């Protein structure tokens, strides 16, 4: 009985190793491909991904489709009021942080606080842009 189990296991191991793709293990045959396949590494160029010259229209279409996909996920018309509340609360937070930063300016190194204020102002401008975008959406 044990002899039959051992023989069956040997046949199973033989079939498994026989059907493995050994091209990945053999360094001499790395570029060998069986069947009718095309090599995608030679046909892909960098212009297809970054929109230079003739591929600019396709690149623009990819960007537009990505923007539409994100808009579909956000459902702005349905959740507009919630999004506006979030933006208003963030704006209030930024204003509070700006006041806190202005009141804690170090006399020895005021540049750090001024840079923080400038960054907070940029955040406020970005929040205003997002609010305009939400208001302009359908």
NORWO-V648791 format. One line per field, one symbol per residue. ss: DSSP state (a for helix, b for strand, c for the rest). phi: phi as a letter, one per 20 degrees, with the letter a starting at -180 (. if undefined). Layout:
# NORWO-V648791
ss = ???
phi = ???
This chain:
# NORWO-V648791
ss = caaaaaaaaaaaaaaaaaacccccccaaaccccccccccaaaacccaaaaccaaaaaaaaaaaaaaaaaaaaaacaaaaaaaaaaaaaaaaaaaaaaaaaaaaccccccaaaaaaaaaaaaaaaaaaaaaaaaaaacc
phi = .fffffffffffffffffefeeffeeffdfefcenecdeffeeecfffedmelfeffffffffffffffffffflgffdgffffffffffffffffffffffedfffecffffffffffffffffffffffffffffg
